[in-house]
Amino acid sequence: MSTTKGITKRNEDYAAWYQDLVKKADLAENSAVRGCMVIKPYGYAIWEKMRDALDRMFKDTGHTNAYFPLFIPKSYLSKEASHVEGFAKECAVVTHYRLKNAPDGNGVVVDPEAKLEEELIVRPTSETVIWSTYRNWIQSYRDLPLLINQWANVVRWEMRTRLFLRTAEFLWQEGHTAHATAEEAIEETLQMLEIYAEFAEKYMALPVIKGVKTPNERFAGAVDTYCIEALMQDGKALQAGTSHFLGQNFAKAFDVKFTGKDGKEEYVWGTSWGVSTRLMGALIMAHSDDDGLVLPPKLAPIQVVIVPIFKGEEGLQKISQVVNSKIIPELRQAGLTVKYDNRDTERPGFKFAEWELKGVPVRLAIGERDLQNQTVEIARRDTKEKSTVPMENIARIIKNLLDEIQKNIFQKALEFRQKHTTRVDTWKEFEEILLQKGGFVEAHWDGTTQTEEIIKEKTKATIRCIPLQNPQEKGKCILTGKPSSQRVLFAVAY
Amino acid sequence: MSTTKGITKRNEDYAAWYQDLVKKADLAENSAVRGCMVIKPYGYAIWEKMRDALDRMFKDTGHTNAYFPLFIPKSYLSKEASHVEGFAKECAVVTHYRLKNAPDGNGVVVDPEAKLEEELIVRPTSETVIWSTYRNWIQSYRDLPLLINQWANVVRWEMRTRLFLRTAEFLWQEGHTAHATAEEAIEETLQMLEIYAEFAEKYMALPVIKGVKTPNERFAGAVDTYCIEALMQDGKALQAGTSHFLGQNFAKAFDVKFTGKDGKEEYVWGTSWGVSTRLMGALIMAHSDDDGLVLPPKLAPIQVVIVPIFKGEEGLQKISQVVNSKIIPELRQAGLTVKYDNRDTERPGFKFAEWELKGVPVRLAIGERDLQNQTVEIARRDTKEKSTVPMENIARIIKNLLDEIQKNIFQKALEFRQKHTTRVDTWKEFEEILLQKGGFVEAHWDGTTQTEEIIKEKTKATIRCIPLQNPQEKGKCILTGKPSSQRVLFAVAY
């Protein structure tokens, strides 16, 4: 069962709804290469808006971009002991550097004589290759801090993939910074967490909880992993970004030392932090509905679509004259992105449905009557409300409306999260809530990895994070009954 | 022998000068992975400016960005016969998808059980994977034209690499468009050639010759390859961008057909076009001198550097007060990128040399006397000329100066090219000019690949292109004496 647009309804099959939406809204599709996606122009345009906003925020806080190699020598991965355990296993391995014509004349085969002495790994993340480079860049405290970010593709060989959420190849940014003191590196780690949270909330209209991961969920090679966690409409959590305090782990693994002001040599302190095209999945799942995407105006590739309601070619011309000479220039002047859908091959109803599917925040419809009355019909995507407004001051009206939509989408997601965050104190309640309601569950935990793993086995729920500024309160672990000093945030997660 | 900055002089060893410059100016360096470079922040900042300018030009002509997989199934490469001959040979081959702990406990080894059924090639270019995708996107004439560009990394296993000019991994953009008619596809091919030429001349201040390649130098799989060719200061040519008319070659290889307005099915017509980080090499080699980079203002990450000439902390404070409250705000207001080098650890002479090395177009120096006189000393990087100007209207003065520098750099490169373009009519002259003067040589050629190859063997010179709108004139091939109807452009090339 599905809507007329061919999108499964959320309450029928949430996973199918998501997949339908990604395909029908032309965001992405699977490629012929297992686990690798094609990001289609409309999806990529949203990603570009995300990237540009984040890039500005990074640069405003003193970071610069650079580019490091796609390939990592195999031996690098094992230099940081816990890193290799977390990352080395599932990755694309380059073993040869040449093909040759097949002896039977049928296509090409790998040339066995072109075997690499040491295999190369397609980067699953770049700490190792970057810290091996930093070794040559850092000698003195004057070379610090080093505040570098990279926009790149990475590959992690995933067995079960889902468009945007989990793909073998994905796009991301990875920041890698080096500092003279632990304090400064921790400050940087938390600053980037704040930037991610601000980006999620202000641009994606996605409320997030900032917290720190348990040791079990830490990034392989980090001393501490901080994260932002968001809630999707199906009650599952999604980790939307991570920021790692690396301590001196990678500096020690790659021998990166600096001479301080006092002339003493010390290992450098590091951080790394990243967000990826996974954010596209979060954006889609947090706001959209059974009719299609709902995009926050700040990330919508098209903010306003104009649909003429006309009879005959002459009717279209009359409307187009006003749209092209007055409405579009005024909206563009105000900095808005506008599309005029003047196709004469499709009916207005078809166009309305199409732009709803694509999540355009505001639709203007203009008919002959509107021309006479100097009015425009405005429909907002988030609430589906319509109103007729004077053509005069149209830019100001729409600008205000887009601000309101941006706020409303955030508010709606925030209320959903609040409704789906439950405090529980017993195991029975814990299991029931996860099964029936989902969402975030605030519960006491005895602080051991063992308990965490048993809970995961029994319920699939994991500790998403220990929220920052978590209130301290005495309680008992929901599973073991052992004493606990604070609640942590559980959820079943993507 | 080298200058005080540690840069070899151009007339001593041009190749060493280039390499010194790339390293000393912090543009890029070799990585631990053979042939793969690290693009350092200052180099990447220049590349970002190039990318942003090109991206705007692509979007202004109706193109959108998308993203296609890094990996290409091996079998795809052999689907277009001439494509595989040109590309399949030297490339990175992924054969496995997992590592495991070494049995001896020492690091990791490739897991032999995780062998791919079909090997994957790291894309050397994306025609094959993109046309295999277009097959699903194109059914009718209404789906055309498809105007898509991708910014990506690609890998071609090169034996001899040079930073930016020839590296195993490099960054580029590749446009891939699909059209209903050959005429439209040719028009697109030429439009993109124009855009590349405009970008080279207006942004890079690099005069280029637009032309078409001989069959021998064509892109593997193209019907026609157009190019822009530039001349470097050592008299060698550099291909700075190519635009290919693919005919129906890839449409046929991947079975991409469309139904026309007349209801008939036909294969789609294609183009592809690209420029890469190689442009960085062209930019450096075209303008720079023995003291370092000379950057055109439109691509300089820092357009103006301000150096205070002070005695003691109090002196610095007095100057900083004026710089921070008046000069910097006025320059930024005017849209200029400004750096205030107020380090108290380095002397002015050191700073002057450093910013010269980095190619900052304009340097301002301000001393106590200047404060009294309300003046500033201006030095331009291109001519090294200095002048003292009133502080009033500083933004306007510098904006005009930057325009002048942009024009002057272009003019200088154009004059160099004119001086190093020679018409020759005999083989003896041809050899002499190539040996003694270098540069472009306009000469008659009999039109055969055989002659082209003999000339290359004898002199290392290749036909860079047959210029567009080439004047037709009767003549005799410099090698064979056979009749020829036009001169073509020879040069030894990078």
Interface residues (C-beta under 8 A of the other chain):
Chain A: E29 S31 A32 V33 C36 M37 V38 I39 K40 P41 Y44 A45 E48 T64 N65 A66 Y67 F68 P69 L70 F71 I72 P73 K74 S75 Y76 L77 S78 V84 A88 K89 E90 C91 A92 V93 V94 T95 H96 Y97 R98 L99 K100 G107 V108 V110 E119 L120 I121 V122 V129 S132 T133 N136 R142 I148 A152 N153 V155 W157 E169 L171 T345
Chain B: E29 S31 A32 V33 C36 M37 V38 I39 K40 P41 Y44 A45 E48 T64 N65 A66 Y67 F68 P69 L70 F71 I72 P73 K74 S75 Y76 L77 S78 V84 A88 K89 E90 C91 A92 V93 V94 T95 H96 Y97 R98 L99 K100 G107 V108 V110 E119 L120 I121 V122 V129 S132 T133 N136 R142 I148 A152 N153 V155 W157 E169 L171 T345
